[in-house]
Amino acid sequence: MVYSSPSLMSTGVDHGPREALSRLSRSGEGAKDARSVAFVVIAMTAALGVGPAPAAAQQEPASEAGAPLSVDRAIELALAQVSVYQQAVIDERIAAEEVTQARAALLPRARSASTASYNSPVHHPATASDSSLNPSFIAQNAVHEYQELLGVTGELDIAGGLRAALRKNRALLDAAHAGTQIARRALIRGAREAYYGLALATAKRHAAEQSLAAAEEFERVTALNADAGEVPEIDLIRARLLTAARRDDLDQARSGERIAAAGLRLLTGYGREQAIVVEPLDPAPAPQEVEAISADAIRRRPEFAQIEAQKRAAHAEIGIARAERWPHLVYSLDEGFDSNSFAAAEFRQHRGLLATANLDVPLFDWGASRSKQRAAELRAKSVENQTVLLVRDLDQQFYTARDEALTAARRAENARRALADAEKNDTISIARYRAGEAPILEATDAQATLANQRIVMQQALYDFQIARERLREAAGE
């Protein structure tokens, strides 16, 4: 597409023919010459995209005042914002902490336990000495008891439940890491789509401005010829209708551009009033880039790593459920004292080593532990089924994206040729109308076709960009 530059707009390309038309139209002899010059100007305007911009379009939006934001910079900003990706990073860190906790459960834990207790004497002692020596509660050792134990405690993993829990948490950490990669790729895809969406909206606005400029010029010249009696009033009405349609297209294009810019601002963290400008769409799609991407790379996608990790976690959960039906042995080894007095003799007498072991043997739990094991086995089977579905889904995504990209490349090439033909058609139709060989409908239809082809061209370029990015994601790049 060809866009009018400010330097070209400021020269006599526009205003010179306008002044000549005005002078010719004011003179009776020059009415026909005015019509000839006018339609030459219209043909040049429509074909080259050069013409006077409408009053609202002569000044570029404030968002175009700064340097364009590159797609890589937009992705960098999006990754730094609060998003599902950032939440996935936090979830991965949580999973790493849970691995640390599961590993620590296999190791002995050091502890220091200090206890001081008072137990009232017996209420009816047999002798006076019993009143101060025998406690009221028989479970206590003395009226005053002081205990300090320093040692280790833990569980011997004779059933394998703790090791299975560690394997499960490690697998969940791998799944969380793969989930982080998936969320990152999804965010990058969303940022690219928002970026290219704004580029498309901007291109549509530019095309709408060009079409409106050509329609306004056509209406102006038609009005001059109608005033001179060279064309009927119906031609002027149709020219005004064409201008109204192009003005509506421009309003819609500007609204679409504002909406697209708001979406990109949301992802990149730009302020509501902060200017945001993007680079134009790639005007030359390369189908060979699409053909070079192979389906063999699909297996590199993080979704496969995630589903494999989930499968390992499900099998580890079976081990955890099975271990509940096995004995559990908890041990402790301590050194310290348990005395009724801090007197040196009493203290030395009641200090030493204390080793305990507690063996818990499950006998009957109404089938609860076996039910947990069956549920874990069913979850493992479910993950295996999800693996089959995932392979089918990702294969379909790859070939769908590949077909869309190749189709968009062909559409872009076809739209480029159609745009050139539409420009020629516009020039010839206006020339035929100027010569009185065609009705005004032919000229207005040609301008409408040209405006539509400009949008079709940009839409095809956008579709190729999006399909190519989806294909790269589907291939695991």
C-alpha positions in Angstrom: 0.0 0.0 0.0 1.1 3.6 -0.7 0.6 6.2 2.0 0.7 9.9 1.5 3.7 11.6 3.2 3.5 15.0 4.8 6.1 16.4 2.4 4.0 15.4 -0.6 0.9 16.8 1.0 2.6 20.2 1.6 3.6 20.7 -2.1 1.5 21.8 -5.0 0.3 18.3 -5.8 -3.0 19.0 -3.9 -3.5 22.7 -3.8 -2.4 23.5 -7.3 -5.1 21.5 -9.1 -7.7 22.8 -6.6 -6.9 26.4 -7.5 -6.8 25.6 -11.2 -10.2 23.8 -10.9 -11.6 26.8 -9.0 -10.4 29.2 -11.7 -11.7 27.0 -14.5 -15.0 26.4 -12.9 -15.6 30.2 -12.4 -15.3 30.8 -16.1 -18.0 29.5 -18.5 -15.5 28.5 -21.2 -13.5 26.4 -18.8 -16.2 24.3 -17.4 -15.4 21.2 -19.5 -11.6 21.7 -18.9 -12.3 22.0 -15.2 -14.1 18.7 -15.3 -11.2 17.1 -17.2 -8.6 18.3 -14.7 -10.8 17.4 -11.8 -11.1 13.8 -12.7 -7.4 13.5 -13.5 -6.8 14.6 -9.9 -9.4 12.1 -8.6 -7.8 9.3 -10.5 -4.3 10.2 -9.1 -5.8 10.5 -5.6 -7.5 7.1 -5.6 -4.7 5.2 -7.3 -1.8 6.7 -5.3 -3.5 7.3 -2.0 -2.5 11.0 -2.3 -5.1 13.6 -1.4 -6.3 16.1 1.1 -7.0 14.4 4.4 -10.2 15.2 6.3 -9.9 17.8 8.9 -9.9 15.3 11.8 -7.3 13.1 10.0 -4.8 15.7 9.0 -3.2 15.6 12.5 -1.8 12.2 13.6 -3.1 10.9 16.9 -1.0 11.7 20.0 -0.2 8.0 20.2 2.0 8.2 17.1 4.2 10.9 18.5 6.7 8.5 20.2 8.9 5.8 18.8 7.1 2.5 17.9 7.0 -0.2 20.5 8.7 -3.4 19.1 7.0 -6.8 19.5 9.9 -8.1 21.6 9.7 -5.1 24.0 5.9 -5.7 24.3 6.5 -9.3 25.2 9.2 -8.3 27.8 6.8 -5.8 29.4 3.9 -8.4 29.4 6.1 -10.9 31.2 6.9 -8.5 33.9 3.2 -7.7 34.7 1.0 -9.5 37.2 -0.6 -12.3 35.1 -1.4 -16.0 35.1 2.3 -16.5 34.2 3.5 -14.8 37.4 1.0 -16.9 39.4 2.5 -20.0 37.7 5.9 -18.9 38.8 4.7 -18.6 42.4 3.0 -22.0 42.2 6.3 -23.5 41.0 8.2 -22.0 44.0 5.5 -23.4 46.3 6.0 -26.9 44.7 9.8 -26.6 45.3 9.2 -25.8 49.0 6.9 -28.9 49.3 9.8 -31.0 47.9 12.0 -29.6 50.6 9.4 -30.6 53.2 9.0 -34.1 51.8 12.7 -34.6 51.8 13.0 -33.4 55.4 10.3 -35.9 56.5 12.8 -38.7 55.8 15.5 -37.2 58.1 15.6 -37.2 61.9 14.5 -33.9 63.5 16.5 -32.4 66.4 14.5 -31.1 69.3 14.8 -29.7 72.8 11.8 -30.3 75.2 11.6 -28.6 78.5 8.9 -29.4 81.0 8.1 -28.2 84.6 5.1 -29.5 86.4 3.6 -29.2 89.9 1.3 -31.9 91.4 -0.4 -31.2 94.7 0.3 -33.7 97.6 -2.1 -36.4 98.6 -5.1 -35.1 100.5 -5.1 -37.7 103.3 -1.5 -38.9 103.8 -0.8 -41.9 106.0 2.1 -40.1 107.6 3.4 -36.6 107.8 6.2 -37.4 105.4 3.8 -38.7 102.7 2.2 -35.3 102.6 5.3 -33.8 100.9 6.5 -36.8 98.9 3.4 -38.4 97.3 1.6 -36.6 94.5 -2.2 -36.5 94.2 -2.2 -37.8 90.6 -0.6 -41.2 90.4 0.5 -40.7 86.8 3.0 -38.1 88.0 6.3 -39.0 89.4 6.6 -36.3 92.1 5.0 -33.2 93.5 7.6 -31.2 91.6 9.0 -32.5 88.4 11.6 -30.8 86.0 12.4 -32.4 82.7 14.8 -31.4 79.9 15.3 -33.7 76.9 17.6 -32.9 73.9 17.7 -35.4 71.1 16.3 -36.5 67.7 13.0 -38.0 66.6 11.7 -39.3 63.3 10.0 -42.1 61.4 11.6 -45.1 59.8 10.1 -45.4 56.4 9.5 -49.2 56.5 6.4 -48.9 54.4 7.8 -46.6 51.8 5.2 -43.9 52.2 7.6 -41.1 52.9 9.7 -42.0 49.9 6.6 -42.2 47.7 5.5 -38.7 49.0 9.0 -37.4 48.0 8.6 -38.8 44.5 5.1 -37.4 44.2 6.3 -33.9 45.2 9.2 -34.0 42.8 6.9 -35.0 40.0 4.5 -32.2 41.0 7.5 -29.8 40.9 8.3 -30.9 37.3 4.6 -30.5 36.4 4.6 -27.0 37.9 7.7 -26.1 36.0 6.1 -27.3 32.8 3.0 -25.3 33.7 5.1 -22.2 34.1 6.5 -22.7 30.6 2.9 -23.2 29.2 1.7 -20.1 30.9 4.7 -18.1 29.6 4.1 -19.3 26.1 0.4 -18.5 26.4 1.2 -15.0 27.6 3.7 -14.4 24.8 1.1 -15.6 22.3 -1.5 -13.2 23.8 0.9 -10.3 23.7 1.8 -11.0 20.1 -1.9 -11.3 19.1 -2.7 -8.0 20.9 0.4 -6.3 19.3 -0.5 -7.5 15.7 -4.2 -6.6 16.5 -3.2 -3.0 17.1 -1.1 -3.0 14.0 -4.1 -4.2 12.0 -6.4 -1.6 13.6 -3.8 1.1 12.8 -3.5 -0.1 9.2 -7.3 -0.1 8.8 -7.4 3.5 10.1 -4.8 4.6 7.6 -6.8 2.9 4.8 -10.0 4.5 6.0 -8.4 7.9 6.0 -7.1 7.4 2.4 -10.5 6.2 1.3 -12.3 9.2 3.0 -9.8 11.7 1.5 -10.5 10.3 -2.0 -14.2 10.3 -1.4 -14.2 13.9 -0.1 -12.2 15.0 -3.2 -14.6 13.2 -5.5 -17.5 14.9 -3.7 -15.9 18.3 -4.0 -15.2 18.0 -7.7 -18.6 16.6 -8.3 -20.1 19.6 -6.5 -18.1 22.0 -8.7 -19.4 20.2 -11.9 -22.9 20.1 -10.5 -22.8 23.9 -9.9 -21.5 24.3 -13.5 -24.4 22.2 -14.8 -22.1 19.5 -16.1 -23.5 16.6 -14.1 -27.0 16.0 -12.6 -27.8 16.6 -9.0 -28.2 12.8 -8.4 -24.5 12.4 -9.0 -23.7 14.9 -6.3 -26.1 13.0 -3.9 -24.4 9.8 -4.6 -21.0 11.3 -4.1 -22.1 12.6 -0.7 -23.4 9.1 0.2 -20.1 7.7 -0.7 -18.3 10.2 1.5 -20.7 9.4 4.4 -20.0 5.7 4.1 -16.2 6.3 4.1 -16.6 8.6 7.1 -18.5 5.9 8.9 -15.7 3.5 8.1 -13.1 5.8 9.5 -15.1 6.2 12.8 -15.3 2.5 13.1 -11.6 2.1 12.4 -10.7 4.7 15.0 -12.9 3.0 17.6 -11.3 -0.4 16.7 -7.8 1.1 17.1 -8.7 2.6 20.5 -10.0 -0.8 21.7 -6.9 -2.7 20.4 -4.6 -0.2 22.0 -6.5 -0.6 25.3 -5.9 -4.4 25.1 -2.2 -4.0 24.5 -1.9 -1.5 27.3 -3.5 -4.0 29.7 -0.9 -6.6 28.8 2.1 -4.3 28.8 1.3 -2.1 31.8 1.0 1.1 29.8 -1.0 3.9 31.4 -4.5 4.8 30.2 -3.3 8.1 28.7 0.2 6.9 27.7 0.9 6.9 24.0 1.4 3.4 22.4 2.4 2.9 18.8 3.4 -0.4 17.1 5.3 -1.3 14.0 3.3 -2.0 10.8 2.5 -5.6 9.8 5.1 -7.5 7.7 4.1 -6.7 4.1 5.8 -9.8 2.6 4.6 -13.1 4.2 7.1 -15.9 3.6 5.4 -19.3 3.1 8.8 -21.0 3.1 9.0 -20.2 6.9 5.9 -22.2 7.5 6.9 -25.1 5.3 10.2 -25.4 7.2 8.5 -26.1 10.5 8.2 -29.8 11.1 5.6 -31.8 13.1 8.5 -33.8 14.7 9.1 -30.8 17.0 5.6 -31.2 18.7 7.1 -33.6 21.3 9.2 -30.7 22.6 6.1 -28.9 23.9 6.0 -28.5 27.7 2.5 -30.0 27.7 4.1 -33.4 27.2 6.5 -32.9 30.1 3.7 -31.8 32.3 1.5 -34.8 31.5 4.4 -37.2 32.1 5.1 -35.5 35.5 1.4 -35.8 36.4 1.6 -39.5 35.5 4.6 -40.0 37.8 2.8 -38.1 40.6 -0.3 -40.3 40.2 1.7 -43.5 40.5 3.5 -42.2 43.5 0.2 -41.4 45.1 -0.7 -45.1 44.8 2.4 -45.9 46.8 1.4 -43.4 49.5 -2.1 -45.0 49.7 -0.6 -48.5 49.9 1.8 -47.5 52.7 -1.1 -46.6 55.0 -1.9 -50.3 55.4 1.7 -51.1 56.6 3.2 -50.6 60.1 4.6 -47.2 61.0 7.6 -46.9 63.3 8.3 -43.7 65.1 11.5 -43.4 67.2 13.2 -40.9 69.5 16.6 -40.7 71.1 17.2 -38.1 73.8 19.7 -37.1 76.5 18.7 -35.0 79.5 17.2 -35.2 83.0 13.9 -35.8 84.7 14.2 -34.8 88.4 12.1 -33.6 91.2 14.8 -31.2 92.4 17.7 -29.2 91.2 19.9 -30.4 94.1 23.2 -31.7 92.8 22.7 -35.2 94.2 19.2 -35.5 92.8 20.1 -34.0 89.5 23.0 -36.4 88.9 20.9 -39.3 89.8 18.1 -38.6 87.4 20.0 -37.7 84.2 20.9 -40.0 81.3 19.8 -41.4 77.9 16.2 -42.1 76.8 15.3 -44.1 73.7 11.8 -44.9 72.6 10.1 -46.6 69.7 6.5 -46.7 68.8 5.2 -49.2 66.3 1.7 -48.6 64.9 0.2 -51.6 63.1 -3.0 -50.9 61.3 -5.5 -53.7 61.6 -8.9 -52.6 60.3 -10.1 -49.2 59.0 -13.4 -50.3 57.2 -11.6 -50.3 53.8 -10.7 -46.6 53.9 -7.0 -47.1 53.0 -7.8 -49.6 50.2 -10.3 -47.2 48.8 -7.7 -44.5 48.7 -5.4 -46.9 46.8 -8.1 -47.7 44.2 -8.9 -44.0 43.8 -5.2 -43.3 43.2 -5.0 -46.0 40.6 -8.1 -44.6 38.9 -6.4 -41.1 38.8 -3.3 -42.7 37.2 -5.5 -44.3 34.6 -7.2 -40.9 34.0 -3.8 -39.3 33.4 -2.9 -42.0 30.8 -6.2 -41.3 29.0 -5.4 -37.6 29.0 -2.0 -38.3 27.4 -3.7 -39.9 24.4 -6.2 -37.0 24.1 -3.3 -34.5 24.4 -1.4 -36.1 21.5 -4.4 -35.9 19.3 -5.2 -32.3 20.3 -1.7 -31.0 19.8 -1.4 -32.7 16.4 -4.6 -31.1 15.4 -3.4 -27.7 16.6 -0.2 -28.1 14.6 -1.8 -29.0 11.3 -4.6 -26.5 11.7 -2.2 -23.7 12.4 0.0 -24.8 9.4 -3.0 -24.8 7.0 -4.1 -21.4 8.3 -0.6 -19.9 7.8 -0.2 -21.2 4.3 -3.8 -20.1 3.4 -3.1 -16.6 4.8 0.1 -16.4 2.8 -1.8 -17.2 -0.4 -4.6 -14.8 0.6 -2.0 -12.0 1.1 -0.5 -12.6 -2.3 -3.9 -12.7 -3.9 -4.9 -9.5 -2.1 -1.8 -7.8 -3.2 -2.6 -8.5 -6.9 -6.3 -7.6 -6.3 -5.3 -4.3 -4.7 -3.3 -3.4 -7.8 -6.2 -4.3 -10.0 -8.6 -2.3 -7.7 -6.4 0.8 -8.1 -6.4 0.4 -11.9 -10.1 -0.2 -11.9 -10.6 3.0 -9.8 -8.5 5.1 -12.2 -10.2 3.7 -15.3 -13.7 4.0 -13.9 -13.2 7.7 -13.0 -11.8 8.3 -16.4 -14.8 6.7 -18.0 -17.2 8.7 -15.9 -15.2 11.9 -16.8 -15.6 11.0 -20.5 -19.3 10.4 -20.1 -18.9 6.7 -20.9 -20.0 5.3 -17.6 -22.5 6.3 -14.9 -21.4 7.6 -11.5 -22.3 4.2 -9.9 -19.3 2.7 -11.7 -17.0 5.3 -10.2 -18.4 5.0 -6.7 -18.3 1.2 -6.8 -14.7 1.3 -7.9 -13.8 3.5 -4.9 -15.7 1.2 -2.6 -13.9 -1.8 -4.0 -10.6 -0.1 -3.6 -11.4 0.7 0.0 -12.4 -2.9 0.7 -9.3 -4.3 -0.9 -7.0 -2.2 1.3 -8.7 -3.7 4.3 -8.6 -7.3 2.9 -4.9 -6.9 2.3 -4.2 -5.9 5.9 -6.4 -8.6 7.2 -4.6 -11.2 5.3 -1.2 -10.0 6.6 -2.6 -10.1 10.1 -4.0 -13.6 9.7 -0.6 -14.8 8.5 1.3 -13.3 11.4 -1.2 -14.9 13.9 -1.2 -18.2 12.2 2.6 -18.3 12.0 2.9 -17.6 15.7 0.4 -20.3 16.6 2.2 -22.7 14.4 5.5 -22.0 16.1 3.8 -22.6 19.5 2.2 -25.8 18.2 5.6 -27.0 17.1 7.2 -26.3 20.5 9.3 -23.4 19.5 
